[in-house]
Amino acid sequence: MIAHPIQRWFLSEALRSSVWRLGLHAVSLLLPLLIWQVVSHAQVVDPAFLPSPGQVIDSLWSMARSGILMADASASIRRVMLGFLLAAVVGTPLGILMGSFATIRALLEPLSGFLRYMPAAAFTPLLIIYLGIDEAPKIALIAIGTVFFNMLMVMDSVKFVPRELIETTLTLGGSRRQVVAQVITRYTLPSIIDTLRINMATSWNLLVVAELLAAEVGLGKRIQLAQRFFRTDQIFADLLVLGLMGFAIDLAFQGLLRLTCRWAV
Amino acid sequence: MDFNVQSLSKTFGEGRHARLVLHDINLRVHSGEFTAIVGRSGSGKSTLLRCLAGLERPSRGVISMDGRAVTGPGPDRGLVFQNYSLYPWLNLAQNVAFGMELQGRFSRREMRERTAYFLDVVGLADRRKLLPRECSGGMQQRVAIARALAAGPKVLLLDEPFGALDLHIRAAMQNFLYRLWERTRLTAILITHDLEEALLLAQQVHVLAPNPGRISHTLATNFNRQDLDNLRFNASFLQQRQGLAQAMESVESCSGVPQRVP
């Protein structure tokens, strides 16, 4: 008997048709929306607990019109960006140095491995005592919670720089400084961008923790206030905004990767 | 140029785990000469080349270049690895220019001219804008050679440069390397496990016997290299090749020096 070739999915094989891929993307987003609509329409759950998509959109619209949404979103984005940038500016070079030099790795790896397991949120009371209740402790919390992940993940990616590439650079007349700055850093750039993209999610998580504590504005703060007034529609609306902004940032990082590292994608 | 290796030994590990890899190697490479070091895998030939490049420190003995001891890697000794090792984010021309940029002793104009010249020498002038991943293995290795030469070394070290290539491309690359040598009269040291390759290209062939790696035979070749493709099947060439292969065989069957360090 002649076996009939059967088309199956293979692990991490690219989908051949982009229509098919976009279709799956659409299903991934639209199906939960549909279920939500059906469940809330059927009133299986008390509408006070589960608002309908329509109600959430209305609530989103009214918050947008009153300017609350813009104020919240811009305050939140500012905090996330400052904390995240701080963690990137500190963590990336340290990670590269740790990956490149055994001495620096031996010096910093135990410490950062240890600090990484202290939940960043637990630092909040201390940060408030040290830094007050303004923006500083919120930004610090986000930075602390992200920086150690950056360091360790960037350090790991340096391991994948081929030894021959480093040795070639030395025989071409490159100094150690040039090897680190022009070869190791450049070679790991795609991994660095990916690391930052992944750890952006950590920053984003900590944002809400930071805002729950002491804030005037911010998406996290709005969620907390909405809970107090039992405005589940507002909670849903803010969650939606948080998700969408995170998703947009993720896409931006992917675009950045394609733009700067054409050789690696 | 005077590249000199005196009683070089290399031991890996310490104490009970010490393993002698190279024993009392003596070499002298003359300017403009093509030298080959041929040996089986495990003969320590790559370790020897790494010592010459300064990437590995000899346990004993001295390597000197024009009277000065070699203490580390430097642009006077260019290196080409088996697996090309091009910078994946740079196009071919940028790869060739990279060594000159690192050194900072060439003017913009010089760099442009040298890049163009060496790309032309390796026959890739019209592919200058390609990224390494868009090129075949043979092309990538030609770029690696051009990059090493453009950096202005006094001697070019080649570590099994064609080992990763298909057989028919290998032959073409051997021809290419010989023409390159004829044209530029570079001083080259080639490491290979392929006797034919060594005899075909080099005026001086050193045979490295294993356990520990030591030079068991040295011979000077004197073939008419007008047509390498013919030479491969030339009777006296084949005869020498066979004689050398037998000599290698006999050396390997009886171990020479004790393996352990006393």
HADDOCK unambig.tbl for C-alpha pairs under 7 A between the chains (distance, minus, plus):
assign (segid A and resid 164 and name CA) (segid B and resid 85 and name CA) 6.21 0.50 0.50
assign (segid A and resid 165 and name CA) (segid B and resid 85 and name CA) 5.43 0.50 0.50
assign (segid A and resid 168 and name CA) (segid B and resid 79 and name CA) 6.61 0.50 0.50
assign (segid A and resid 170 and name CA) (segid B and resid 73 and name CA) 5.91 0.50 0.50
assign (segid A and resid 170 and name CA) (segid B and resid 74 and name CA) 6.49 0.50 0.50
assign (segid A and resid 171 and name CA) (segid B and resid 73 and name CA) 5.15 0.50 0.50
assign (segid A and resid 171 and name CA) (segid B and resid 74 and name CA) 4.88 0.50 0.50
assign (segid A and resid 171 and name CA) (segid B and resid 75 and name CA) 5.18 0.50 0.50
assign (segid A and resid 171 and name CA) (segid B and resid 77 and name CA) 6.56 0.50 0.50
assign (segid A and resid 171 and name CA) (segid B and resid 78 and name CA) 5.77 0.50 0.50
assign (segid A and resid 171 and name CA) (segid B and resid 79 and name CA) 6.37 0.50 0.50
assign (segid A and resid 172 and name CA) (segid B and resid 74 and name CA) 6.73 0.50 0.50
assign (segid A and resid 172 and name CA) (segid B and resid 75 and name CA) 4.87 0.50 0.50
assign (segid A and resid 172 and name CA) (segid B and resid 78 and name CA) 6.43 0.50 0.50
assign (segid A and resid 172 and name CA) (segid B and resid 99 and name CA) 4.82 0.50 0.50
assign (segid A and resid 172 and name CA) (segid B and resid 148 and name CA) 6.73 0.50 0.50
assign (segid A and resid 172 and name CA) (segid B and resid 151 and name CA) 6.09 0.50 0.50
assign (segid A and resid 173 and name CA) (segid B and resid 74 and name CA) 5.34 0.50 0.50
assign (segid A and resid 173 and name CA) (segid B and resid 75 and name CA) 4.41 0.50 0.50
assign (segid A and resid 173 and name CA) (segid B and resid 99 and name CA) 6.45 0.50 0.50
assign (segid A and resid 173 and name CA) (segid B and resid 102 and name CA) 6.29 0.50 0.50
assign (segid A and resid 173 and name CA) (segid B and resid 103 and name CA) 5.57 0.50 0.50
assign (segid A and resid 174 and name CA) (segid B and resid 102 and name CA) 5.28 0.50 0.50
assign (segid A and resid 174 and name CA) (segid B and resid 103 and name CA) 6.50 0.50 0.50
assign (segid A and resid 263 and name CA) (segid B and resid 88 and name CA) 6.37 0.50 0.50
assign (segid A and resid 263 and name CA) (segid B and resid 89 and name CA) 5.39 0.50 0.50
